[in-house]
Amino acid sequence: MGIKTVAVYSEADSDALHTVLADEAVCIGPPSSMESYLKIPSIIAAAQVTGAEAVHPGYGFLAENAEFSEICADSEIKFIGPSPTMINQMGDKAFAKKTMRKVGVPVVPGSDGLVKDVSTAKSIAKEIGYPVMLKASAGGGGKGMRIVREESEMENAFQTASTEAKAAFNNGALYLEKFIENPRHVEIQIVGDSHGNVYAYGERDCTIQRRHQKLIEESPSPVITDEIRSKMSEAAILGAQSVNYEGAGTVEFVVDKELNFYFIEMNTRIQVEHPVTEMIQNVDLIKQQIAVAAGEKIPNIPSGKPNGHAIEFRINAEDPEKDFRPSPGHIDYLHFPGGFGVRIDSHVYNDYVIPPYYDSLIAKMIIWGENRNHAIARAKRAFEEFNVEGIKTTIPFHEKVLTNENFISGNFDTSFIDKYFKI
């Protein structure tokens, strides 16, 4: 797009690839995220010193932080994402449920807003029935989430979830909702601009999860029909239009065995799995974000029909044979697969040292095929080429999933790993 870039990095990420590829790079603090990537004054200072006109917040840390969006605006720096009002309405999951309920979108039963204390949580849970789920209002990525199956578990779960949320997002607020057993997790990608346009780019099935952390995402979903896709897309657009949503975002649903869908949250940011949509919709969602932030109309209007099938595999620095224990360290040798229909997004390289401070994601492999079976076959071949030495990764996990009959047939839910899969 001809736009010069400035990378910000902590001392732990001084050798990260983005610091090399950007036009300029600014160190914003020590390894602790609270002293670097979550420290708003340091990021604003980096933008001001370098003359940056905009900040792209990525998909972690401050990406859904209304205060950060507001401070950017006050500092005359464009936040590539929603306004503070939009983030508060939709990024805050408790408020988002209220908003969706008002416009007629099906919502999972739960608290009307934030749950202020344990006794309130117990009261709501008793009313809607166990099991319930405690969720971080400002969260994502499985942080600050706990399933509570009976009242005796509530106090410990509440304290643990709140503490975890505070550490991850600097916000310990929680909300509560009915836990739907063994659902599928399906989300709709939307993009809205400042001219009132909102478009849906189809669904992503993010059902394969471990501890609420997505591991494999695909589109189209193996179970969603054209009729259900249309209804979910209409619901997502309706919800986004109700708050004049601007930017890229994801409206997330749980889908039960009868294919009834219920809104659970909206992510007011780009998602880790956005390349899945890009591969089947022929769109660059990051370019869309930047164009919308610059005041342009959405340049690529989706056809609504997926072209082929795409699957994303998250490659984490974890040892799946030891309960996915983190495996930071030195990469002795690295070879990425290639060929038609194979895309690798990564920040690592030969001789890179993975620090122990942040998320364990080191690469994403996105596979495109003419149909789902073709994509699975191509993924198997690509993993045969994928070689990482010096650390443990989740590649063996993915290879075993690809041979699992329940995965191949599309017969799975969010309990897939616990129910069918043993590595």
C-alpha positions as CSV (number, residue, x, y, z in Angstrom):
1,M,0.0,0.0,0.0
2,G,3.1,2.2,0.0
3,I,2.8,3.0,3.8
4,K,5.9,3.1,5.9
5,T,5.8,1.1,9.1
6,V,7.1,1.4,12.6
7,A,7.5,-1.8,14.7
8,V,7.3,-1.6,18.5
9,Y,9.0,-4.4,20.5
10,S,10.0,-5.4,24.0
11,E,13.5,-6.2,24.9
12,A,12.6,-9.9,24.7
13,D,11.5,-9.4,21.0
14,S,14.6,-7.5,19.8
15,D,15.4,-10.2,17.3
16,A,11.8,-10.8,16.2
17,L,11.2,-10.7,12.4
18,H,8.9,-7.7,12.4
19,T,11.6,-5.5,13.9
20,V,13.8,-6.3,11.0
21,L,11.2,-5.9,8.2
22,A,9.7,-2.6,9.4
23,D,11.1,0.7,8.2
24,E,11.7,1.7,11.8
25,A,11.7,-0.1,15.1
26,V,11.3,1.3,18.6
27,C,11.9,-0.6,21.9
28,I,9.0,0.1,24.3
29,G,10.2,-1.6,27.5
30,P,11.4,-4.8,29.2
31,P,10.0,-8.3,28.6
32,S,7.0,-8.0,31.0
33,S,3.9,-7.2,28.9
34,M,2.7,-4.8,31.6
35,E,5.8,-2.8,31.1
36,S,5.8,-2.9,27.3
37,Y,3.0,-4.0,25.1
38,L,0.3,-3.0,27.6
39,K,2.0,0.3,28.6
40,I,-0.1,2.8,26.6
41,P,2.2,5.9,27.2
42,S,5.2,4.0,25.7
43,I,3.3,3.1,22.6
44,I,1.9,6.6,22.1
45,A,5.4,8.0,22.6
46,A,6.8,5.7,19.9
47,A,4.1,6.9,17.5
48,Q,4.7,10.5,18.3
49,V,8.5,10.3,18.0
50,T,8.4,8.6,14.7
51,G,5.5,10.6,13.3
52,A,3.2,7.6,12.8
53,E,-0.3,8.6,11.8
54,A,-2.0,5.4,12.8
55,V,-1.6,2.4,15.1
56,H,-2.6,-1.2,14.2
57,P,-3.2,-3.0,17.4
58,G,-3.0,-6.6,16.0
59,Y,-5.1,-9.2,17.8
60,G,-3.8,-9.2,21.3
61,F,-2.8,-7.0,24.2
62,L,-4.5,-3.6,23.6
63,A,-6.5,-4.6,20.5
64,E,-9.9,-4.3,22.3
65,N,-8.9,-1.7,24.9
66,A,-11.3,1.3,24.7
67,E,-9.0,3.5,26.8
68,F,-6.2,2.9,24.3
69,S,-8.5,3.8,21.4
70,E,-9.5,7.0,23.1
71,I,-6.0,8.0,23.9
72,C,-5.0,7.4,20.3
73,A,-7.8,9.7,19.2
74,D,-6.8,12.4,21.8
75,S,-3.3,12.2,20.5
76,E,-4.4,12.6,16.9
77,I,-3.3,9.1,16.0
78,K,-5.7,6.9,14.1
79,F,-6.6,3.7,15.9
80,I,-7.1,1.0,13.2
81,G,-10.1,-0.4,14.8
82,P,-13.4,0.6,16.4
83,S,-14.1,3.8,18.3
84,P,-14.0,3.6,22.1
85,T,-17.8,3.6,22.2
86,M,-18.0,0.6,19.8
87,I,-15.4,-1.3,21.8
88,N,-17.4,-0.7,25.0
89,Q,-20.6,-1.8,23.4
90,M,-19.4,-4.8,21.5
91,G,-15.9,-5.6,22.7
92,D,-17.2,-5.7,26.3
93,K,-19.0,-9.0,26.0
94,A,-21.6,-8.3,28.7
95,F,-22.7,-5.2,26.9
96,A,-22.6,-7.0,23.6
97,K,-25.1,-9.6,24.7
98,K,-27.5,-6.8,25.7
99,T,-27.0,-5.1,22.4
100,M,-27.6,-8.3,20.4
101,R,-30.7,-9.2,22.5
102,K,-32.2,-5.8,21.7
103,V,-32.0,-6.3,17.9
104,G,-33.4,-9.8,18.1
105,V,-30.3,-11.9,17.7
106,P,-30.5,-15.2,19.7
107,V,-28.3,-15.0,22.8
108,V,-27.1,-17.6,25.3
109,P,-29.0,-17.1,28.6
110,G,-26.9,-15.5,31.3
111,S,-26.2,-12.3,33.3
112,D,-27.5,-9.0,31.9
113,G,-24.2,-7.4,32.5
114,L,-21.1,-7.8,34.7
115,V,-21.3,-10.1,37.7
116,K,-20.0,-8.0,40.6
117,D,-19.4,-10.8,43.2
118,V,-19.6,-14.5,44.0
119,S,-23.0,-14.3,45.6
120,T,-24.5,-12.6,42.5
121,A,-22.9,-15.3,40.3
122,K,-24.5,-18.0,42.5
123,S,-27.9,-16.4,42.3
124,I,-27.8,-16.1,38.5
125,A,-26.5,-19.7,38.1
126,K,-29.3,-21.0,40.3
127,E,-31.8,-19.2,38.1
128,I,-30.6,-20.4,34.7
129,G,-29.3,-23.8,35.9
130,Y,-25.8,-25.4,36.0
131,P,-23.5,-25.8,34.3
132,V,-22.5,-22.2,33.7
133,M,-19.5,-20.5,32.2
134,L,-17.6,-17.5,33.8
135,K,-16.0,-15.3,31.2
136,A,-13.7,-12.4,31.2
137,S,-15.6,-9.4,29.9
138,A,-12.5,-7.9,28.2
139,G,-11.0,-11.2,27.3
140,G,-10.2,-13.7,24.6
141,G,-8.0,-16.6,23.8
142,G,-9.4,-18.7,26.6
143,K,-8.1,-16.4,29.4
144,G,-10.3,-15.8,32.4
145,M,-12.8,-18.5,31.5
146,R,-14.0,-21.3,33.9
147,I,-16.8,-23.9,33.7
148,V,-18.8,-24.2,36.9
149,R,-20.8,-27.4,37.2
150,E,-22.2,-26.9,40.8
151,E,-22.5,-24.2,43.4
152,S,-19.6,-25.4,45.5
153,E,-17.2,-24.7,42.7
154,M,-18.3,-21.1,42.1
155,E,-16.2,-19.2,44.6
156,N,-12.9,-20.7,43.6
157,A,-13.7,-20.5,39.9
158,F,-14.8,-16.8,40.2
159,Q,-11.6,-15.8,42.0
160,T,-9.3,-17.7,39.6
161,A,-11.0,-16.4,36.4
162,S,-11.0,-12.8,37.7
163,T,-7.3,-13.0,38.7
164,E,-6.3,-14.5,35.3
165,A,-8.3,-11.9,33.5
166,K,-6.7,-9.0,35.4
167,A,-3.3,-10.4,34.6
168,A,-4.0,-10.8,30.9
169,F,-6.1,-7.8,30.1
170,N,-5.7,-5.5,33.1
171,N,-9.5,-6.0,33.7
172,G,-10.8,-8.6,36.1
173,A,-14.5,-8.1,35.3
174,L,-16.5,-11.2,34.6
175,Y,-19.9,-12.1,33.2
176,L,-21.8,-15.4,33.3
177,E,-23.7,-17.5,30.8
178,K,-25.3,-20.9,30.5
179,F,-22.8,-23.5,29.3
180,I,-24.1,-25.3,26.3
181,E,-22.7,-28.8,26.3
182,N,-20.8,-30.1,23.3
183,P,-21.6,-27.3,20.9
184,R,-19.7,-26.2,17.8
185,H,-18.0,-22.8,17.8
186,V,-18.8,-20.9,14.6
187,E,-18.0,-17.2,13.9
188,I,-18.9,-14.7,11.1
189,Q,-16.3,-12.4,9.8
190,I,-17.7,-8.9,9.2
191,V,-16.2,-5.5,8.0
192,G,-17.9,-2.2,8.4
193,D,-16.9,1.3,7.1
194,S,-17.7,4.9,8.1
195,H,-20.2,5.1,5.2
196,G,-22.7,2.8,6.9
197,N,-21.8,-0.4,4.9
198,V,-21.4,-3.7,6.8
199,Y,-20.6,-6.9,4.9
200,A,-20.2,-10.5,6.1
201,Y,-17.5,-12.7,4.6
202,G,-18.9,-16.1,5.6
203,E,-18.2,-18.3,8.6
204,R,-15.2,-20.0,10.2
205,D,-15.6,-23.1,12.2
206,C,-13.3,-22.9,15.3
207,T,-14.6,-26.0,17.1
208,I,-11.3,-27.8,17.6
209,Q,-10.2,-26.3,20.9
210,R,-8.2,-27.1,24.0
211,R,-9.0,-25.2,27.2
212,H,-11.0,-22.7,25.1
213,Q,-8.0,-22.0,22.9
214,K,-8.6,-22.5,19.2
215,L,-6.2,-25.0,17.5
216,I,-7.7,-25.6,14.1
217,E,-10.0,-23.3,12.2
218,E,-11.7,-23.9,8.8
219,S,-14.1,-22.4,6.3
220,P,-16.7,-23.3,5.3
221,S,-18.0,-25.2,8.4
222,P,-18.6,-28.9,7.7
223,V,-22.1,-28.6,9.2
224,I,-23.4,-25.2,8.3
225,T,-25.9,-25.1,5.4
226,D,-26.4,-22.3,3.0
227,E,-29.6,-21.4,4.8
228,I,-28.0,-21.3,8.3
229,R,-25.0,-19.4,6.9
230,S,-27.4,-16.8,5.5
231,K,-29.2,-16.4,8.8
232,M,-26.0,-16.2,10.8
233,S,-24.6,-13.6,8.4
234,E,-27.8,-11.5,8.7
235,A,-27.7,-11.7,12.5
236,A,-24.0,-10.6,12.5
237,I,-24.6,-7.7,10.1
238,L,-27.7,-6.6,12.1
239,G,-25.7,-6.5,15.4
240,A,-22.8,-4.6,13.8
241,Q,-25.2,-2.1,12.2
242,S,-26.9,-1.5,15.5
243,V,-23.7,0.2,16.8
244,N,-22.5,1.7,13.5
245,Y,-19.6,-0.7,13.6
246,E,-16.5,0.3,11.8
247,G,-13.5,-1.9,11.0
248,A,-13.0,-5.7,10.9
249,G,-14.7,-7.8,13.6
250,T,-16.0,-11.2,14.3
251,V,-19.4,-12.2,15.6
252,E,-19.2,-15.5,17.4
253,F,-21.9,-18.1,17.9
254,V,-22.3,-21.5,19.5
255,V,-24.2,-24.0,17.5
256,D,-26.1,-26.9,19.0
257,K,-26.8,-30.3,17.6
258,E,-30.0,-29.1,16.0
259,L,-28.1,-26.2,14.3
260,N,-29.7,-23.6,16.5
261,F,-27.2,-20.8,16.9
262,Y,-26.7,-18.4,19.8
263,F,-24.6,-15.2,20.0
264,I,-21.8,-15.4,22.6
265,E,-19.5,-12.5,21.9
266,M,-18.0,-10.1,19.4
267,N,-14.3,-9.6,18.8
268,T,-13.8,-6.0,17.8
269,R,-10.5,-6.8,16.1
270,I,-8.9,-9.0,13.5
271,Q,-8.7,-12.6,14.5
272,V,-5.7,-15.0,14.5
273,E,-7.6,-17.1,12.0
274,H,-8.4,-14.4,9.5
275,P,-6.3,-16.0,6.7
276,V,-8.9,-18.8,6.5
277,T,-11.5,-16.3,5.3
278,E,-8.9,-14.5,3.0
279,M,-8.1,-17.8,1.2
280,I,-11.7,-18.6,0.3
281,Q,-13.0,-15.1,-0.2
282,N,-10.1,-13.7,-2.2
283,V,-9.7,-10.7,0.1
284,D,-6.9,-9.1,2.2
285,L,-8.7,-8.3,5.5
286,I,-5.7,-6.3,6.9
287,K,-5.8,-4.1,3.8
288,Q,-9.5,-3.7,4.3
289,Q,-8.9,-2.6,7.9
290,I,-6.4,0.1,6.8
291,A,-8.6,1.3,4.0
292,V,-11.6,1.6,6.3
293,A,-9.6,3.5,8.9
294,A,-8.5,5.9,6.2
295,G,-12.2,6.7,5.5
296,E,-12.6,4.7,2.3
297,K,-15.5,2.5,1.4
298,I,-15.0,-1.2,1.7
299,P,-13.0,-2.0,-1.5
300,N,-13.9,-5.7,-1.7
301,I,-17.5,-6.8,-1.4
302,P,-17.9,-10.5,-0.7
303,S,-19.8,-12.7,-3.0
304,G,-21.2,-14.7,-0.1
305,K,-20.2,-18.0,-1.6
306,P,-16.9,-19.7,-0.4
307,N,-14.4,-20.6,-3.1
308,G,-13.1,-24.0,-2.1
309,H,-12.1,-24.9,1.5
310,A,-9.4,-23.6,3.8
311,I,-8.0,-24.9,7.1
312,E,-5.7,-23.1,9.5
313,F,-3.4,-25.0,11.8
314,R,-1.8,-23.1,14.7
315,I,1.7,-24.2,15.3
316,N,2.6,-23.6,18.9
317,A,5.9,-24.0,20.8
318,E,4.4,-26.7,23.0
319,D,5.0,-30.4,23.7
320,P,1.7,-32.2,23.0
321,E,3.0,-35.4,24.5
322,K,3.5,-33.7,27.9
323,D,0.1,-32.0,28.2
324,F,1.1,-29.2,25.8
325,R,3.9,-27.9,28.1
326,P,5.4,-24.7,26.7
327,S,8.6,-25.2,24.8
328,P,10.5,-21.9,24.3
329,G,14.1,-22.0,23.2
330,H,16.5,-22.0,20.3
331,I,15.3,-23.1,16.8
332,D,18.2,-25.1,15.5
333,Y,16.7,-25.8,12.1
334,L,13.5,-24.6,10.3
335,H,11.9,-25.6,7.0
336,F,8.5,-24.4,6.0
337,P,6.4,-26.3,3.5
338,G,5.4,-24.6,0.2
339,G,3.5,-25.2,-3.0
340,F,0.2,-24.2,-4.4
341,G,-2.5,-23.8,-1.7
342,V,0.0,-23.6,1.2
343,R,0.4,-20.4,3.1
344,I,2.7,-19.9,6.1
345,D,2.4,-16.8,8.4
346,S,5.2,-16.7,10.9
347,H,7.7,-14.5,12.7
348,V,10.3,-17.2,13.4
349,Y,13.4,-18.2,11.4
350,N,16.5,-20.4,11.6
351,D,18.5,-19.6,14.8
352,Y,15.7,-17.6,16.3
353,V,15.2,-17.9,20.1
354,I,11.6,-18.1,21.2
355,P,11.2,-16.2,24.4
356,P,9.1,-17.6,27.3
357,Y,7.1,-14.5,28.1
358,Y,4.2,-14.5,25.5
359,D,1.8,-16.6,23.7
360,S,3.3,-19.9,22.3
361,L,2.0,-19.4,18.7
362,I,5.0,-19.4,16.4
363,A,3.4,-20.0,13.0
364,K,0.1,-20.6,11.2
365,M,-0.2,-23.0,8.3
366,I,-3.2,-22.2,6.1
367,I,-4.2,-24.8,3.5
368,W,-6.5,-24.3,0.6
369,G,-8.2,-27.1,-1.4
370,E,-10.9,-27.4,-3.9
371,N,-13.0,-29.1,-1.2
372,R,-12.6,-30.3,2.4
373,N,-11.1,-33.7,1.5
374,H,-8.7,-32.0,-0.9
375,A,-7.6,-29.6,1.8
376,I,-7.1,-32.4,4.3
377,A,-5.0,-34.4,1.8
378,R,-2.9,-31.3,1.0
379,A,-2.4,-30.5,4.7
380,K,-1.1,-34.1,5.3
381,R,1.5,-33.6,2.6
382,A,2.5,-30.1,3.8
383,F,3.1,-31.4,7.4
384,E,5.5,-34.0,5.9
385,E,7.6,-31.1,4.8
386,F,7.3,-29.0,7.9
387,N,10.4,-29.4,10.0
388,V,11.3,-27.5,13.3
389,E,14.2,-28.7,15.3
390,G,15.5,-27.6,18.7
391,I,12.0,-27.1,20.3
392,K,8.8,-29.1,20.6
393,T,5.8,-28.1,18.5
394,T,2.2,-29.1,18.0
395,I,2.9,-30.5,14.6
396,P,2.6,-34.1,15.8
397,F,-0.8,-33.2,17.3
398,H,-2.1,-31.8,14.0
399,E,-0.8,-34.8,12.0
400,K,-2.8,-37.2,14.3
401,V,-5.9,-35.0,14.1
402,L,-5.7,-35.3,10.3
403,T,-5.9,-39.1,10.6
404,N,-8.8,-39.1,13.0
405,E,-12.0,-40.4,11.5
406,N,-14.2,-38.1,13.5
407,F,-12.3,-35.1,12.2
408,I,-12.3,-36.4,8.6
409,S,-16.0,-36.9,8.7
410,G,-16.7,-33.6,10.3
411,N,-18.3,-35.3,13.3
412,F,-16.9,-33.3,16.2
413,D,-17.7,-30.7,18.8
414,T,-15.8,-28.6,21.3
415,S,-15.1,-31.7,23.4
416,F,-13.4,-33.4,20.5
417,I,-9.9,-33.5,22.0
418,D,-11.1,-34.8,25.4
419,K,-13.6,-37.2,23.8
420,Y,-11.9,-38.7,20.9
421,F,-8.3,-37.6,20.8
422,K,-5.4,-39.0,22.7
423,I,-1.8,-38.2,21.6
